[in-house]
Amino acid sequence: MESSRGNGIQLLLAAEQEAQHIVNAARNGYCINLRGVIGFDSLAASPNEFGDNEIRLFYVAKLARLKQAKDEAEREATEFRAQMEAQYQAKLTETSGDSGANVKRLEQETQVKIGHLKEEGSRISHDVIDMLLRQVTTVKN
């Protein structure tokens, strides 16, 4: 009875190791058959030569890989969106800063032009007053 108990334990340990091997292979994207681990490429060509359990494991592993690829693509898309948003915000800040600089530049140019016009006005104001007085005081027939 002791020997059958020892054999039973050995069988359980061997089954547990094989189950662990199957789980690890499925996690890594491989399909399992009773003879060992077969990669996706060799299985994808002819899945009919394997049993139902092996095909199910193949599809489970394939679905896991697809989900992983989808999650990775979503993560990359989110990162890309964040990067583009940051670039947009930087450009927006940059251009709004330029707008303030343009306003200051235009104010300075306007002040310079106003000063120039005042200077010209004061320079020719005497001539304009004399001309107006002549026109008003001169009588024409």
N, CA and C atoms as a LAMMPS dump frame, in Angstrom:
ITEM: TIMESTEP
0
ITEM: NUMBER OF ATOMS
423
ITEM: BOX BOUNDS ff ff ff
-5.0000000000000000e+02 5.0000000000000000e+02
-5.0000000000000000e+02 5.0000000000000000e+02
-5.0000000000000000e+02 5.0000000000000000e+02
ITEM: ATOMS id mol type element x y z
1 1 1 N 0.81 -1.176 0
2 1 2 C 0 0 0
3 1 3 C 0.865 1.256 0
4 2 1 N 1.988 1.218 0.735
5 2 2 C 2.918 2.348 0.764
6 2 3 C 3.458 2.648 -0.626
7 3 1 N 3.776 1.638 -1.391
8 3 2 C 4.346 1.865 -2.719
9 3 3 C 3.309 2.466 -3.663
10 4 1 N 2.048 2.06 -3.555
11 4 2 C 1.024 2.649 -4.423
12 4 3 C 0.776 4.112 -4.04
13 5 1 N 0.876 4.403 -2.741
14 5 2 C 0.732 5.786 -2.289
15 5 3 C 1.882 6.635 -2.828
16 6 1 N 3.11 6.138 -2.793
17 6 2 C 4.273 6.848 -3.326
18 6 3 C 4.144 7.069 -4.82
19 7 1 N 3.644 6.034 -5.54
20 7 2 C 3.434 6.186 -6.982
21 7 3 C 2.358 7.235 -7.274
22 8 1 N 1.332 7.24 -6.468
23 8 2 C 0.256 8.23 -6.646
24 8 3 C 0.768 9.646 -6.457
25 9 1 N 1.619 9.831 -5.453
26 9 2 C 2.198 11.155 -5.199
27 9 3 C 3.095 11.56 -6.358
28 10 1 N 3.874 10.6 -6.849
29 10 2 C 4.748 10.878 -7.993
30 10 3 C 3.92 11.271 -9.21
31 11 1 N 2.814 10.566 -9.435
32 11 2 C 1.943 10.898 -10.562
33 11 3 C 1.347 12.293 -10.408
34 12 1 N 0.931 12.63 -9.2
35 12 2 C 0.383 13.954 -8.948
36 12 3 C 1.424 15.041 -9.19
37 13 1 N 2.658 14.813 -8.713
38 13 2 C 3.733 15.786 -8.928
39 13 3 C 4.027 15.957 -10.416
40 14 1 N 4.06 14.847 -11.139
41 14 2 C 4.316 14.914 -12.58
42 14 3 C 3.183 15.661 -13.287
43 15 1 N 1.941 15.412 -12.9
44 15 2 C 0.799 16.096 -13.505
45 15 3 C 0.836 17.588 -13.186
46 16 1 N 1.222 17.909 -11.956
47 16 2 C 1.316 19.312 -11.572
48 16 3 C 2.402 20.034 -12.375
49 17 1 N 3.538 19.371 -12.563
50 17 2 C 4.617 19.966 -13.358
51 17 3 C 4.175 20.176 -14.8
52 18 1 N 3.477 19.193 -15.36
53 18 2 C 3.012 19.327 -16.74
54 18 3 C 1.981 20.45 -16.855
55 19 1 N 1.1 20.558 -15.851
56 19 2 C 0.112 21.637 -15.859
57 19 3 C 0.806 22.997 -15.784
58 20 1 N 1.815 23.091 -14.94
59 20 2 C 2.574 24.344 -14.824
60 20 3 C 3.269 24.669 -16.144
61 21 1 N 3.801 23.655 -16.808
62 21 2 C 4.438 23.82 -18.103
63 21 3 C 3.435 24.345 -19.133
64 22 1 N 2.223 23.791 -19.114
65 22 2 C 1.173 24.212 -20.046
66 22 3 C 0.778 25.662 -19.786
67 23 1 N 0.602 26.024 -18.518
68 23 2 C 0.212 27.383 -18.162
69 23 3 C 1.294 28.374 -18.569
70 24 1 N 2.543 28.057 -18.296
71 24 2 C 3.642 28.948 -18.669
72 24 3 C 3.729 29.119 -20.173
73 25 1 N 3.575 28.039 -20.894
74 25 2 C 3.638 28.122 -22.353
75 25 3 C 2.481 28.958 -22.893
76 26 1 N 1.288 28.796 -22.315
77 26 2 C 0.135 29.583 -22.761
78 26 3 C 0.348 31.055 -22.476
79 27 1 N 0.939 31.377 -21.343
80 27 2 C 1.237 32.77 -21.006
81 27 3 C 2.226 33.375 -21.993
82 28 1 N 3.132 32.567 -22.482
83 28 2 C 4.147 33.058 -23.408
84 28 3 C 3.677 33.044 -24.854
85 29 1 N 2.434 32.667 -25.097
86 29 2 C 1.884 32.72 -26.435
87 29 3 C 2.086 31.46 -27.241
88 30 1 N 2.23 30.35 -26.598
89 30 2 C 2.409 29.09 -27.308
90 30 3 C 1.194 28.194 -27.107
91 31 1 N 0.991 27.294 -28.042
92 31 2 C -0.08 26.317 -27.943
93 31 3 C 0.521 24.998 -27.461
94 32 1 N -0.228 24.287 -26.637
95 32 2 C 0.289 23.07 -26.028
96 32 3 C -0.368 21.845 -26.665
97 33 1 N 0.424 20.84 -26.961
98 33 2 C -0.137 19.524 -27.244
99 33 3 C 0.501 18.555 -26.264
100 34 1 N 0.057 17.357 -26.266
101 34 2 C 0.566 16.411 -25.272
102 34 3 C 2.028 16.065 -25.51
103 35 1 N 2.534 16.329 -26.688
104 35 2 C 3.923 16.013 -26.989
105 35 3 C 4.871 17.165 -26.668
106 36 1 N 4.367 18.356 -26.347
107 36 2 C 5.266 19.463 -26.022
108 36 3 C 4.691 20.797 -26.463
109 37 1 N 5.571 21.758 -26.589
110 37 2 C 5.169 23.118 -26.902
111 37 3 C 5.367 23.358 -28.391
112 38 1 N 4.33 23.913 -29.028
113 38 2 C 4.414 24.227 -30.45
114 38 3 C 4.09 25.705 -30.604
115 39 1 N 4.883 26.439 -31.365
116 39 2 C 4.675 27.874 -31.533
117 39 3 C 3.481 28.193 -32.389
118 40 1 N 3.056 29.431 -32.374
119 40 2 C 1.902 29.878 -33.136
120 40 3 C 2.057 29.613 -34.623
121 41 1 N 3.224 29.887 -35.171
122 41 2 C 3.388 29.788 -36.624
123 41 3 C 3.131 28.376 -37.127
124 42 1 N 3.663 27.39 -36.427
125 42 2 C 3.464 26.025 -36.912
126 42 3 C 2.015 25.577 -36.718
127 43 1 N 1.347 26.096 -35.704
128 43 2 C -0.039 25.728 -35.461
129 43 3 C -0.992 26.433 -36.405
130 44 1 N -0.685 27.665 -36.721
131 44 2 C -1.591 28.446 -37.543
132 44 3 C -1.742 27.833 -38.931
133 45 1 N -0.728 27.121 -39.393
134 45 2 C -0.783 26.542 -40.729
135 45 3 C -1.776 25.392 -40.789
136 46 1 N -1.829 24.581 -39.731
137 46 2 C -2.719 23.424 -39.783
138 46 3 C -3.234 23.071 -38.393
139 47 1 N -4.2 23.834 -37.86
140 47 2 C -4.709 23.543 -36.525
141 47 3 C -5.543 22.268 -36.472
142 48 1 N -5.946 21.701 -37.59
143 48 2 C -6.813 20.52 -37.59
144 48 3 C -6.096 19.265 -37.129
145 49 1 N -4.783 19.243 -37.141
146 49 2 C -4.071 18.03 -36.746
147 49 3 C -3.979 17.886 -35.223
148 50 1 N -4.482 18.85 -34.481
149 50 2 C -4.421 18.797 -33.034
150 50 3 C -5.798 18.514 -32.458
151 51 1 N -5.835 18.102 -31.204
152 51 2 C -7.102 17.812 -30.539
153 51 3 C -7.832 19.08 -30.137
154 52 1 N -9.081 18.902 -29.682
155 52 2 C -9.902 20.052 -29.301
156 52 3 C -9.279 20.862 -28.178
157 53 1 N -8.73 20.191 -27.171
158 53 2 C -8.122 20.905 -26.053
159 53 3 C -6.927 21.724 -26.515
160 54 1 N -6.165 21.162 -27.431
161 54 2 C -4.997 21.882 -27.931
162 54 3 C -5.418 23.11 -28.728
163 55 1 N -6.478 22.951 -29.535
164 55 2 C -6.963 24.084 -30.323
165 55 3 C -7.525 25.155 -29.395
166 56 1 N -8.256 24.742 -28.358
167 56 2 C -8.77 25.709 -27.392
168 56 3 C -7.631 26.474 -26.745
169 57 1 N -6.579 25.753 -26.35
170 57 2 C -5.418 26.431 -25.76
171 57 3 C -4.794 27.389 -26.768
172 58 1 N -4.745 26.967 -28.02
173 58 2 C -4.211 27.828 -29.073
174 58 3 C -5.013 29.124 -29.152
175 59 1 N -6.349 29.004 -29.186
176 59 2 C -7.184 30.189 -29.299
177 59 3 C -7.153 31.038 -28.029
178 60 1 N -7.066 30.402 -26.876
179 60 2 C -6.944 31.154 -25.625
180 60 3 C -5.654 31.954 -25.641
181 61 1 N -4.564 31.31 -26.05
182 61 2 C -3.285 32.006 -26.115
183 61 3 C -3.332 33.105 -27.168
184 62 1 N -3.965 32.814 -28.294
185 62 2 C -4.072 33.81 -29.357
186 62 3 C -4.892 35.001 -28.881
187 63 1 N -6.009 34.748 -28.188
188 63 2 C -6.823 35.833 -27.651
189 63 3 C -6.051 36.646 -26.624
190 64 1 N -5.261 35.969 -25.815
191 64 2 C -4.442 36.676 -24.833
192 64 3 C -3.444 37.589 -25.534
193 65 1 N -2.825 37.09 -26.597
194 65 2 C -1.869 37.909 -27.356
195 65 3 C -2.578 39.094 -28.016
196 66 1 N -3.787 38.845 -28.565
197 66 2 C -4.534 39.94 -29.183
198 66 3 C -4.915 40.998 -28.154
199 67 1 N -5.344 40.552 -26.979
200 67 2 C -5.694 41.5 -25.916
201 67 3 C -4.469 42.296 -25.497
202 68 1 N -3.341 41.613 -25.382
203 68 2 C -2.099 42.286 -25.018
204 68 3 C -1.72 43.322 -26.09
205 69 1 N -1.852 42.96 -27.362
206 69 2 C -1.535 43.891 -28.445
207 69 3 C -2.486 45.082 -28.432
208 70 1 N -3.777 44.82 -28.168
209 70 2 C -4.757 45.899 -28.102
210 70 3 C -4.431 46.846 -26.952
211 71 1 N -4.126 46.286 -25.791
212 71 2 C -3.779 47.118 -24.638
213 71 3 C -2.539 47.957 -24.921
214 72 1 N -1.566 47.332 -25.559
215 72 2 C -0.336 48.051 -25.89
216 72 3 C -0.615 49.172 -26.891
217 73 1 N -1.461 48.899 -27.892
218 73 2 C -1.804 49.926 -28.877
219 73 3 C -2.563 51.08 -28.217
220 74 1 N -3.478 50.762 -27.314
221 74 2 C -4.201 51.815 -26.6
222 74 3 C -3.258 52.647 -25.749
223 75 1 N -2.312 51.995 -25.1
224 75 2 C -1.34 52.721 -24.28
225 75 3 C -0.494 53.648 -25.153
226 76 1 N -0.043 53.141 -26.303
227 76 2 C 0.758 53.967 -27.205
228 76 3 C -0.056 55.129 -27.749
229 77 1 N -1.325 54.885 -28.072
230 77 2 C -2.189 55.955 -28.572
231 77 3 C -2.401 57.02 -27.496
232 78 1 N -2.578 56.591 -26.264
233 78 2 C -2.746 57.542 -25.162
234 78 3 C -1.485 58.376 -24.967
235 79 1 N -0.336 57.724 -25.019
236 79 2 C 0.928 58.45 -24.892
237 79 3 C 1.1 59.445 -26.031
238 80 1 N 0.749 59.022 -27.246
239 80 2 C 0.876 59.899 -28.405
240 80 3 C -0.045 61.101 -28.272
241 81 1 N -1.306 60.847 -27.839
242 81 2 C -2.247 61.953 -27.631
243 81 3 C -1.709 62.932 -26.607
244 82 1 N -1.167 62.419 -25.513
245 82 2 C -0.626 63.291 -24.464
246 82 3 C 0.544 64.113 -25.001
247 83 1 N 1.398 63.481 -25.788
248 83 2 C 2.541 64.178 -26.368
249 83 3 C 2.07 65.284 -27.326
250 84 1 N 1.093 64.964 -28.175
251 84 2 C 0.586 65.955 -29.117
252 84 3 C -0.109 67.103 -28.385
253 85 1 N -0.836 66.795 -27.322
254 85 2 C -1.497 67.833 -26.526
255 85 3 C -0.461 68.749 -25.89
256 86 1 N 0.63 68.158 -25.374
257 86 2 C 1.697 68.965 -24.774
258 86 3 C 2.328 69.884 -25.82
259 87 1 N 2.563 69.351 -27.028
260 87 2 C 3.123 70.185 -28.097
261 87 3 C 2.158 71.308 -28.477
262 88 1 N 0.876 70.991 -28.537
263 88 2 C -0.126 72 -28.861
264 88 3 C -0.149 73.1 -27.804
265 89 1 N -0.139 72.695 -26.537
266 89 2 C -0.148 73.682 -25.457
267 89 3 C 1.104 74.557 -25.49
268 90 1 N 2.253 73.932 -25.806
269 90 2 C 3.5 74.702 -25.896
270 90 3 C 3.414 75.724 -27.03
271 91 1 N 2.89 75.302 -28.184
272 91 2 C 2.733 76.228 -29.321
273 91 3 C 1.754 77.341 -28.967
274 92 1 N 0.67 76.978 -28.296
275 92 2 C -0.324 77.963 -27.908
276 92 3 C 0.283 78.999 -26.97
277 93 1 N 1.053 78.551 -26.007
278 93 2 C 1.724 79.454 -25.078
279 93 3 C 2.724 80.331 -25.816
280 94 1 N 3.448 79.718 -26.736
281 94 2 C 4.46 80.443 -27.503
282 94 3 C 3.825 81.534 -28.356
283 95 1 N 2.744 81.213 -29.042
284 95 2 C 2.114 82.202 -29.92
285 95 3 C 1.385 83.278 -29.131
286 96 1 N 0.808 82.927 -27.998
287 96 2 C 0.149 83.952 -27.196
288 96 3 C 1.19 84.883 -26.597
289 97 1 N 2.379 84.38 -26.304
290 97 2 C 3.472 85.228 -25.833
291 97 3 C 3.903 86.187 -26.924
292 98 1 N 3.942 85.734 -28.169
293 98 2 C 4.287 86.585 -29.299
294 98 3 C 3.236 87.668 -29.493
295 99 1 N 1.991 87.336 -29.239
296 99 2 C 0.916 88.303 -29.38
297 99 3 C 1.133 89.462 -28.418
298 100 1 N 1.523 89.183 -27.216
299 100 2 C 1.831 90.234 -26.24
300 100 3 C 3.008 91.082 -26.699
301 101 1 N 4.01 90.431 -27.278
302 101 2 C 5.165 91.163 -27.788
303 101 3 C 4.752 92.034 -28.966
304 102 1 N 3.851 91.526 -29.816
305 102 2 C 3.369 92.318 -30.951
306 102 3 C 2.599 93.545 -30.481
307 103 1 N 1.791 93.375 -29.465
308 103 2 C 1.034 94.499 -28.925
309 103 3 C 1.985 95.563 -28.4
310 104 1 N 3.008 95.161 -27.673
311 104 2 C 3.984 96.123 -27.141
312 104 3 C 4.719 96.831 -28.275
313 105 1 N 5.099 96.063 -29.285
314 105 2 C 5.816 96.65 -30.419
315 105 3 C 4.938 97.664 -31.137
316 106 1 N 3.653 97.306 -31.348
317 106 2 C 2.736 98.236 -32.012
318 106 3 C 2.493 99.492 -31.173
319 107 1 N 2.405 99.352 -29.877
320 107 2 C 2.231 100.525 -29.01
321 107 3 C 3.434 101.452 -29.108
322 108 1 N 4.626 100.879 -29.132
323 108 2 C 5.837 101.698 -29.262
324 108 3 C 5.874 102.412 -30.604
325 109 1 N 5.543 101.688 -31.688
326 109 2 C 5.532 102.314 -33.01
327 109 3 C 4.506 103.437 -33.067
328 110 1 N 3.344 103.206 -32.455
329 110 2 C 2.298 104.225 -32.439
330 110 3 C 2.763 105.461 -31.677
331 111 1 N 3.398 105.276 -30.559
332 111 2 C 3.901 106.407 -29.779
333 111 3 C 4.957 107.192 -30.559
334 112 1 N 5.811 106.476 -31.282
335 112 2 C 6.832 107.143 -32.09
336 112 3 C 6.166 107.98 -33.184
337 113 1 N 5.136 107.396 -33.857
338 113 2 C 4.437 108.126 -34.918
339 113 3 C 3.689 109.336 -34.368
340 114 1 N 3.068 109.179 -33.201
341 114 2 C 2.356 110.307 -32.575
342 114 3 C 3.349 111.417 -32.248
343 115 1 N 4.481 111.032 -31.71
344 115 2 C 5.513 112.033 -31.397
345 115 3 C 5.997 112.742 -32.654
346 116 1 N 6.179 111.991 -33.726
347 116 2 C 6.613 112.583 -34.995
348 116 3 C 5.562 113.556 -35.525
349 117 1 N 4.27 113.168 -35.463
350 117 2 C 3.205 114.056 -35.931
351 117 3 C 3.109 115.324 -35.087
352 118 1 N 3.273 115.218 -33.791
353 118 2 C 3.245 116.403 -32.915
354 118 3 C 4.402 117.342 -33.258
355 119 1 N 5.527 116.753 -33.485
356 119 2 C 6.713 117.553 -33.831
357 119 3 C 6.503 118.29 -35.152
358 120 1 N 6.001 117.568 -36.16
359 120 2 C 5.729 118.192 -37.464
360 120 3 C 4.638 119.247 -37.338
361 121 1 N 3.616 118.952 -36.538
362 121 2 C 2.532 119.915 -36.342
363 121 3 C 3.027 121.193 -35.697
364 122 1 N 3.845 121.067 -34.691
365 122 2 C 4.361 122.271 -34.03
366 122 3 C 5.33 123.033 -34.939
367 123 1 N 6.026 122.333 -35.814
368 123 2 C 6.975 122.978 -36.718
369 123 3 C 6.243 123.799 -37.779
370 124 1 N 5.131 123.288 -38.314
371 124 2 C 4.449 124.001 -39.387
372 124 3 C 3.207 124.77 -38.915
373 125 1 N 2.928 124.76 -37.624
374 125 2 C 1.714 125.437 -37.138
375 125 3 C 1.761 126.939 -37.421
376 126 1 N 2.915 127.567 -37.323
377 126 2 C 3.025 129.011 -37.595
378 126 3 C 2.717 129.285 -39.07
379 127 1 N 3.234 128.465 -39.958
380 127 2 C 2.979 128.656 -41.388
381 127 3 C 1.485 128.472 -41.692
382 128 1 N 0.844 127.516 -41.08
383 128 2 C -0.579 127.262 -41.304
384 128 3 C -1.4 128.442 -40.79
385 129 1 N -1.056 128.952 -39.633
386 129 2 C -1.787 130.098 -39.058
387 129 3 C -1.64 131.318 -39.97
388 130 1 N -0.422 131.569 -40.459
389 130 2 C -0.198 132.704 -41.364
390 130 3 C -1.016 132.543 -42.643
391 131 1 N -1.049 131.361 -43.231
392 131 2 C -1.798 131.112 -44.453
393 131 3 C -3.299 131.317 -44.21
394 132 1 N -3.798 130.831 -43.096
395 132 2 C -5.222 130.993 -42.782
396 132 3 C -5.58 132.481 -42.592
397 133 1 N -4.719 133.197 -41.915
398 133 2 C -4.977 134.613 -41.701
399 133 3 C -4.971 135.374 -43.037
400 134 1 N -4.045 135.043 -43.915
401 134 2 C -4.006 135.676 -45.234
402 134 3 C -5.277 135.378 -46.017
403 135 1 N -5.732 134.146 -45.97
404 135 2 C -6.931 133.772 -46.728
405 135 3 C -8.161 134.484 -46.166
406 136 1 N -8.212 134.646 -44.882
407 136 2 C -9.382 135.275 -44.251
408 136 3 C -9.371 136.797 -44.486
409 137 1 N -8.217 137.388 -44.449
410 137 2 C -8.127 138.864 -44.549
411 137 3 C -8.074 139.342 -45.997
412 138 1 N -7.786 138.506 -46.948
413 138 2 C -7.714 138.906 -48.353
414 138 3 C -9.107 138.887 -48.954
415 139 1 N -9.456 139.99 -49.659
416 139 2 C -10.767 140.1 -50.277
417 139 3 C -10.574 139.845 -51.777
418 140 1 N -11.403 138.993 -52.307
419 140 2 C -11.342 138.693 -53.737
420 140 3 C -12.591 139.191 -54.39
421 141 1 N -12.498 139.591 -55.643
422 141 2 C -13.676 140.086 -56.378
423 141 3 C -14.444 138.988 -56.916
